Amino acid sequence: MARYYVFATQPEAQACVDRINVRARTVYAAQGYQLDEAGAIIGQRASDGAPMPDAAKTLTWDIPRQRRDGKWVVAHCDLVPGATFVLKPTAIPPLTVAAFVAQDVPATATVEVEDASWWPAPPVIRAAV
């Protein structure tokens, strides 16, 4: 199951997403990805690295979601695309994309593994008789 950063309030969770977005845009721009006027990351063609402005764009790292217990969660940085790509191999430990992006996650954030009990039960669909 996926790991999540957990926050008491939606504004705290959104602030974490905003900080992750800034760091992610920095690292992907340094890798040659372009950003559109809204700051979205423009995908690249795998074959030659050319930008694909008409393809789907990454607008945000995540959208905070509220659990049943009222806490708010944001996807952990180890899920960021290219998370294991090493940016600085001379660092001890080597600095990966996930580690770089996570540097601005608040120290007060706890990390928990997703549990099915977090989410509301799906609606019951009744068949017409």
N, C-alpha and C positions, 0 to 999 in steps of 0.2 A: 504494500500500500504506500501511497505517496506521503511525504512529510510536508507539514505546514507550519508557518509562523502563526502564533496565536496571540490575539490582542483582546483587551477588555472592551474597546470601543471601535466603532466604524471609522472615526477620524484617525485614530492611531494606525489602523490597518491601511487606510488610504495613504497616509503619509509614508508608510513603509513602501507601498507600491510606487509612489511618486519617486522616492529615492532610488529604488531598484531601476525604474525606467531611465533616470538620468544616467546612472552608471552603465546600464546596458547600451544606451545610445552611444555613449562615449567609446565603449569597447568595440561595438560593431562598426561604427564610423571609422575607427582606426584600422579595421580589417577590410575596408573598402566598400562597405555597404553605404548606400545613399539614404538620406532622410528627406521626406517630403516637407512641405511647408508647415504641416501640423506636427512634425517631429516623428511621424511614423517611420519605421524601418522598412525600406523597399527591398523586397526579395530579389535574389539574383538567380540567373540561370545556372544550373549545376555544370553544364558542359563548358561554359566559357567565362562565367562570372559576370556577364552583362546584366545590368539592372533590368527588372521587369516591372515598370511602373503601373501596368494594368493588372498585375497579379495581386493576390491578397497581401495586405501590409500588416505588420505588427504594430498595433496602436498602443498597447499597454501590456505589461508583464502579466497582470492578473486583475481580476475584479474581486474585491473583498466579499466574502460570503459569510452569512451568519449561521452559526450552529444552533441546534436545539437549545443548548444551555445559555444562549445569548452572547457567547463570545464570537469574535470575528477571526477568520482565517485567510491567509494569503499563501499561495503555493511557494514552497521552499526554492531557493536559488539553485539547488542541485538539479532542478528540472529545466533550467534555462538552456536554450539551444546551444550546442557546442560546449556544454558545461565542463567537460574534461580537457578542452583545448588549453594547452599551456601557453600563457602569455609571457611569463618570465621564468625560464628554466633555471636560472641561477639563484632564485630565491629558495630559502629553506623554510618550509616545504615549497616546492615549485608553485607559482601563482597561476591558478587556472581561471577560466572565465567565471565559473561559479564562485570561486573565492573572491575575485575582484568585485563582482556584482554584490556579493553579500557583505562586503566591508562596511556598507552604509546602513545595514539593518540594525535597528536599535538593540542595544545590549539587554533591554528589558523584555524583548520578544522571547517567548518560550517556543520550543519546537516540539511538535507532537506528530505521531503517525496517525493518519486518517483512520477513522472508525465509522462503520456504517451507522452507528447510533447518533452521529453528529447531525445527520440530515433528516428532514421531515419524511414521514412515510409517504410513499407514492399514493396518489389518489386511487380509490377503488372504482373500477369501471363496472357498472352493472349492465348486464345484457337485457335487452328488451324481451319481454315474454309474449 
